[in-house]
C-alpha cells in the first residue's frame, strides 16, 4: 500500500476573473486617456492582471491553461470583428448610448486580448519548464531517463 494522499488541483477561477477585469479597465483607461496619471494607473492595473494570471497558471493543469488560452483567443477574434464594422455603427444599432456601447466593446477587446496573451505566455513558460508543474500524475510523461537502471 502506498501512503500517498490524492489531492486535486485547485481551480481558482476568481483569479482569472480578476485579471480579466484588470485588463479590461486598463485597456479602457489607456485608450481614453492622454494624461500621465491615467496611463500609469492603467499600467499598474495591467501588471496586476499579469500577476493574477500568473497565480492562476500556477494552480491549474497544463491542459486547463491551454483550453483557457484557446478560449480567450477565440473570444478575442470574435470581438475584434466588431471593430471591422465600426464601434460607432455597432453603438448606433445596439440599445443604449453609443459611447457606452463603444467603451464596452473596447473593454472586452482589451480584456480578451491581454488575457489571451498572458495565458499563452504562461503556457509557454510551463511547456519549456520555467515554472513548477501543477500537472496531475496522469499528465506527467517520462522522457526516457534511464539513469536509474543498470546498463550492460
MODELLER restraints for C-alpha pairs under 7 A, 6 or more apart:
rsr = mdl.restraints
at = mdl.atoms
rsr.add(forms.Gaussian(group=physical.xy_distance, feature=features.Distance(at['CA:9:A'], at['CA:59:A']), mean=6.65, stdev=0.5))
rsr.add(forms.Gaussian(group=physical.xy_distance, feature=features.Distance(at['CA:9:A'], at['CA:60:A']), mean=6.22, stdev=0.5))
rsr.add(forms.Gaussian(group=physical.xy_distance, feature=features.Distance(at['CA:10:A'], at['CA:59:A']), mean=5.98, stdev=0.5))
rsr.add(forms.Gaussian(group=physical.xy_distance, feature=features.Distance(at['CA:10:A'], at['CA:60:A']), mean=6.53, stdev=0.5))
rsr.add(forms.Gaussian(group=physical.xy_distance, feature=features.Distance(at['CA:11:A'], at['CA:59:A']), mean=6.55, stdev=0.5))
rsr.add(forms.Gaussian(group=physical.xy_distance, feature=features.Distance(at['CA:11:A'], at['CA:60:A']), mean=5.88, stdev=0.5))
rsr.add(forms.Gaussian(group=physical.xy_distance, feature=features.Distance(at['CA:12:A'], at['CA:56:A']), mean=6.65, stdev=0.5))
rsr.add(forms.Gaussian(group=physical.xy_distance, feature=features.Distance(at['CA:15:A'], at['CA:52:A']), mean=5.51, stdev=0.5))
rsr.add(forms.Gaussian(group=physical.xy_distance, feature=features.Distance(at['CA:15:A'], at['CA:53:A']), mean=6.70, stdev=0.5))
rsr.add(forms.Gaussian(group=physical.xy_distance, feature=features.Distance(at['CA:15:A'], at['CA:56:A']), mean=5.85, stdev=0.5))
rsr.add(forms.Gaussian(group=physical.xy_distance, feature=features.Distance(at['CA:16:A'], at['CA:52:A']), mean=6.76, stdev=0.5))
rsr.add(forms.Gaussian(group=physical.xy_distance, feature=features.Distance(at['CA:16:A'], at['CA:53:A']), mean=5.98, stdev=0.5))
rsr.add(forms.Gaussian(group=physical.xy_distance, feature=features.Distance(at['CA:16:A'], at['CA:56:A']), mean=6.40, stdev=0.5))
rsr.add(forms.Gaussian(group=physical.xy_distance, feature=features.Distance(at['CA:19:A'], at['CA:49:A']), mean=4.01, stdev=0.5))
rsr.add(forms.Gaussian(group=physical.xy_distance, feature=features.Distance(at['CA:19:A'], at['CA:50:A']), mean=6.82, stdev=0.5))
rsr.add(forms.Gaussian(group=physical.xy_distance, feature=features.Distance(at['CA:19:A'], at['CA:52:A']), mean=5.53, stdev=0.5))
rsr.add(forms.Gaussian(group=physical.xy_distance, feature=features.Distance(at['CA:19:A'], at['CA:53:A']), mean=6.08, stdev=0.5))
rsr.add(forms.Gaussian(group=physical.xy_distance, feature=features.Distance(at['CA:20:A'], at['CA:49:A']), mean=6.93, stdev=0.5))
rsr.add(forms.Gaussian(group=physical.xy_distance, feature=features.Distance(at['CA:20:A'], at['CA:111:A']), mean=5.33, stdev=0.5))
rsr.add(forms.Gaussian(group=physical.xy_distance, feature=features.Distance(at['CA:20:A'], at['CA:115:A']), mean=6.15, stdev=0.5))
rsr.add(forms.Gaussian(group=physical.xy_distance, feature=features.Distance(at['CA:21:A'], at['CA:111:A']), mean=6.88, stdev=0.5))
rsr.add(forms.Gaussian(group=physical.xy_distance, feature=features.Distance(at['CA:22:A'], at['CA:45:A']), mean=5.32, stdev=0.5))
rsr.add(forms.Gaussian(group=physical.xy_distance, feature=features.Distance(at['CA:22:A'], at['CA:46:A']), mean=6.11, stdev=0.5))
rsr.add(forms.Gaussian(group=physical.xy_distance, feature=features.Distance(at['CA:22:A'], at['CA:48:A']), mean=6.86, stdev=0.5))
rsr.add(forms.Gaussian(group=physical.xy_distance, feature=features.Distance(at['CA:22:A'], at['CA:49:A']), mean=5.23, stdev=0.5))
rsr.add(forms.Gaussian(group=physical.xy_distance, feature=features.Distance(at['CA:23:A'], at['CA:45:A']), mean=6.76, stdev=0.5))
rsr.add(forms.Gaussian(group=physical.xy_distance, feature=features.Distance(at['CA:23:A'], at['CA:46:A']), mean=5.41, stdev=0.5))
rsr.add(forms.Gaussian(group=physical.xy_distance, feature=features.Distance(at['CA:23:A'], at['CA:49:A']), mean=5.84, stdev=0.5))
rsr.add(forms.Gaussian(group=physical.xy_distance, feature=features.Distance(at['CA:23:A'], at['CA:110:A']), mean=6.45, stdev=0.5))
rsr.add(forms.Gaussian(group=physical.xy_distance, feature=features.Distance(at['CA:23:A'], at['CA:111:A']), mean=4.72, stdev=0.5))
rsr.add(forms.Gaussian(group=physical.xy_distance, feature=features.Distance(at['CA:23:A'], at['CA:114:A']), mean=6.29, stdev=0.5))
rsr.add(forms.Gaussian(group=physical.xy_distance, feature=features.Distance(at['CA:24:A'], at['CA:107:A']), mean=4.51, stdev=0.5))
rsr.add(forms.Gaussian(group=physical.xy_distance, feature=features.Distance(at['CA:24:A'], at['CA:108:A']), mean=6.15, stdev=0.5))
rsr.add(forms.Gaussian(group=physical.xy_distance, feature=features.Distance(at['CA:24:A'], at['CA:110:A']), mean=5.46, stdev=0.5))
rsr.add(forms.Gaussian(group=physical.xy_distance, feature=features.Distance(at['CA:24:A'], at['CA:111:A']), mean=4.13, stdev=0.5))
rsr.add(forms.Gaussian(group=physical.xy_distance, feature=features.Distance(at['CA:25:A'], at['CA:107:A']), mean=6.44, stdev=0.5))
rsr.add(forms.Gaussian(group=physical.xy_distance, feature=features.Distance(at['CA:26:A'], at['CA:42:A']), mean=4.13, stdev=0.5))
rsr.add(forms.Gaussian(group=physical.xy_distance, feature=features.Distance(at['CA:26:A'], at['CA:43:A']), mean=6.71, stdev=0.5))
rsr.add(forms.Gaussian(group=physical.xy_distance, feature=features.Distance(at['CA:26:A'], at['CA:45:A']), mean=5.61, stdev=0.5))
rsr.add(forms.Gaussian(group=physical.xy_distance, feature=features.Distance(at['CA:26:A'], at['CA:46:A']), mean=5.80, stdev=0.5))
rsr.add(forms.Gaussian(group=physical.xy_distance, feature=features.Distance(at['CA:27:A'], at['CA:42:A']), mean=7.00, stdev=0.5))
rsr.add(forms.Gaussian(group=physical.xy_distance, feature=features.Distance(at['CA:27:A'], at['CA:107:A']), mean=6.16, stdev=0.5))
rsr.add(forms.Gaussian(group=physical.xy_distance, feature=features.Distance(at['CA:27:A'], at['CA:110:A']), mean=5.16, stdev=0.5))
rsr.add(forms.Gaussian(group=physical.xy_distance, feature=features.Distance(at['CA:28:A'], at['CA:103:A']), mean=6.97, stdev=0.5))
rsr.add(forms.Gaussian(group=physical.xy_distance, feature=features.Distance(at['CA:28:A'], at['CA:106:A']), mean=6.30, stdev=0.5))
rsr.add(forms.Gaussian(group=physical.xy_distance, feature=features.Distance(at['CA:28:A'], at['CA:107:A']), mean=5.37, stdev=0.5))
rsr.add(forms.Gaussian(group=physical.xy_distance, feature=features.Distance(at['CA:29:A'], at['CA:38:A']), mean=6.32, stdev=0.5))
rsr.add(forms.Gaussian(group=physical.xy_distance, feature=features.Distance(at['CA:29:A'], at['CA:39:A']), mean=6.96, stdev=0.5))
rsr.add(forms.Gaussian(group=physical.xy_distance, feature=features.Distance(at['CA:29:A'], at['CA:42:A']), mean=5.83, stdev=0.5))
rsr.add(forms.Gaussian(group=physical.xy_distance, feature=features.Distance(at['CA:30:A'], at['CA:38:A']), mean=6.94, stdev=0.5))
rsr.add(forms.Gaussian(group=physical.xy_distance, feature=features.Distance(at['CA:30:A'], at['CA:39:A']), mean=5.50, stdev=0.5))
rsr.add(forms.Gaussian(group=physical.xy_distance, feature=features.Distance(at['CA:30:A'], at['CA:42:A']), mean=5.84, stdev=0.5))
rsr.add(forms.Gaussian(group=physical.xy_distance, feature=features.Distance(at['CA:33:A'], at['CA:39:A']), mean=6.77, stdev=0.5))
rsr.add(forms.Gaussian(group=physical.xy_distance, feature=features.Distance(at['CA:50:A'], at['CA:118:A']), mean=6.37, stdev=0.5))
rsr.add(forms.Gaussian(group=physical.xy_distance, feature=features.Distance(at['CA:53:A'], at['CA:118:A']), mean=6.66, stdev=0.5))
rsr.add(forms.Gaussian(group=physical.xy_distance, feature=features.Distance(at['CA:53:A'], at['CA:119:A']), mean=6.67, stdev=0.5))
rsr.add(forms.Gaussian(group=physical.xy_distance, feature=features.Distance(at['CA:54:A'], at['CA:122:A']), mean=6.77, stdev=0.5))
rsr.add(forms.Gaussian(group=physical.xy_distance, feature=features.Distance(at['CA:57:A'], at['CA:65:A']), mean=6.41, stdev=0.5))
rsr.add(forms.Gaussian(group=physical.xy_distance, feature=features.Distance(at['CA:57:A'], at['CA:122:A']), mean=6.53, stdev=0.5))
rsr.add(forms.Gaussian(group=physical.xy_distance, feature=features.Distance(at['CA:58:A'], at['CA:134:A']), mean=6.61, stdev=0.5))
rsr.add(forms.Gaussian(group=physical.xy_distance, feature=features.Distance(at['CA:59:A'], at['CA:134:A']), mean=6.25, stdev=0.5))
rsr.add(forms.Gaussian(group=physical.xy_distance, feature=features.Distance(at['CA:60:A'], at['CA:134:A']), mean=6.24, stdev=0.5))
rsr.add(forms.Gaussian(group=physical.xy_distance, feature=features.Distance(at['CA:61:A'], at['CA:134:A']), mean=5.56, stdev=0.5))
rsr.add(forms.Gaussian(group=physical.xy_distance, feature=features.Distance(at['CA:61:A'], at['CA:135:A']), mean=4.85, stdev=0.5))
rsr.add(forms.Gaussian(group=physical.xy_distance, feature=features.Distance(at['CA:61:A'], at['CA:136:A']), mean=6.97, stdev=0.5))
rsr.add(forms.Gaussian(group=physical.xy_distance, feature=features.Distance(at['CA:62:A'], at['CA:123:A']), mean=6.94, stdev=0.5))
rsr.add(forms.Gaussian(group=physical.xy_distance, feature=features.Distance(at['CA:62:A'], at['CA:135:A']), mean=6.39, stdev=0.5))
rsr.add(forms.Gaussian(group=physical.xy_distance, feature=features.Distance(at['CA:65:A'], at['CA:119:A']), mean=6.76, stdev=0.5))
rsr.add(forms.Gaussian(group=physical.xy_distance, feature=features.Distance(at['CA:65:A'], at['CA:123:A']), mean=6.48, stdev=0.5))
rsr.add(forms.Gaussian(group=physical.xy_distance, feature=features.Distance(at['CA:66:A'], at['CA:123:A']), mean=6.57, stdev=0.5))
rsr.add(forms.Gaussian(group=physical.xy_distance, feature=features.Distance(at['CA:69:A'], at['CA:116:A']), mean=5.18, stdev=0.5))
rsr.add(forms.Gaussian(group=physical.xy_distance, feature=features.Distance(at['CA:69:A'], at['CA:119:A']), mean=5.27, stdev=0.5))
rsr.add(forms.Gaussian(group=physical.xy_distance, feature=features.Distance(at['CA:69:A'], at['CA:120:A']), mean=5.66, stdev=0.5))
rsr.add(forms.Gaussian(group=physical.xy_distance, feature=features.Distance(at['CA:72:A'], at['CA:112:A']), mean=5.56, stdev=0.5))
rsr.add(forms.Gaussian(group=physical.xy_distance, feature=features.Distance(at['CA:72:A'], at['CA:115:A']), mean=6.80, stdev=0.5))
rsr.add(forms.Gaussian(group=physical.xy_distance, feature=features.Distance(at['CA:72:A'], at['CA:116:A']), mean=4.95, stdev=0.5))
rsr.add(forms.Gaussian(group=physical.xy_distance, feature=features.Distance(at['CA:73:A'], at['CA:113:A']), mean=6.98, stdev=0.5))
rsr.add(forms.Gaussian(group=physical.xy_distance, feature=features.Distance(at['CA:73:A'], at['CA:116:A']), mean=5.44, stdev=0.5))
rsr.add(forms.Gaussian(group=physical.xy_distance, feature=features.Distance(at['CA:75:A'], at['CA:112:A']), mean=6.48, stdev=0.5))
rsr.add(forms.Gaussian(group=physical.xy_distance, feature=features.Distance(at['CA:76:A'], at['CA:109:A']), mean=6.14, stdev=0.5))
rsr.add(forms.Gaussian(group=physical.xy_distance, feature=features.Distance(at['CA:76:A'], at['CA:112:A']), mean=5.16, stdev=0.5))
rsr.add(forms.Gaussian(group=physical.xy_distance, feature=features.Distance(at['CA:76:A'], at['CA:113:A']), mean=5.67, stdev=0.5))
rsr.add(forms.Gaussian(group=physical.xy_distance, feature=features.Distance(at['CA:79:A'], at['CA:109:A']), mean=6.06, stdev=0.5))
rsr.add(forms.Gaussian(group=physical.xy_distance, feature=features.Distance(at['CA:80:A'], at['CA:109:A']), mean=6.35, stdev=0.5))
rsr.add(forms.Gaussian(group=physical.xy_distance, feature=features.Distance(at['CA:87:A'], at['CA:102:A']), mean=5.20, stdev=0.5))
rsr.add(forms.Gaussian(group=physical.xy_distance, feature=features.Distance(at['CA:88:A'], at['CA:98:A']), mean=6.57, stdev=0.5))
rsr.add(forms.Gaussian(group=physical.xy_distance, feature=features.Distance(at['CA:88:A'], at['CA:102:A']), mean=6.68, stdev=0.5))
rsr.add(forms.Gaussian(group=physical.xy_distance, feature=features.Distance(at['CA:91:A'], at['CA:97:A']), mean=7.00, stdev=0.5))
rsr.add(forms.Gaussian(group=physical.xy_distance, feature=features.Distance(at['CA:91:A'], at['CA:98:A']), mean=4.20, stdev=0.5))
rsr.add(forms.Gaussian(group=physical.xy_distance, feature=features.Distance(at['CA:91:A'], at['CA:99:A']), mean=6.99, stdev=0.5))
rsr.add(forms.Gaussian(group=physical.xy_distance, feature=features.Distance(at['CA:91:A'], at['CA:101:A']), mean=5.23, stdev=0.5))
rsr.add(forms.Gaussian(group=physical.xy_distance, feature=features.Distance(at['CA:91:A'], at['CA:102:A']), mean=5.95, stdev=0.5))
rsr.add(forms.Gaussian(group=physical.xy_distance, feature=features.Distance(at['CA:92:A'], at['CA:98:A']), mean=5.80, stdev=0.5))
rsr.add(forms.Gaussian(group=physical.xy_distance, feature=features.Distance(at['CA:125:A'], at['CA:131:A']), mean=6.47, stdev=0.5))
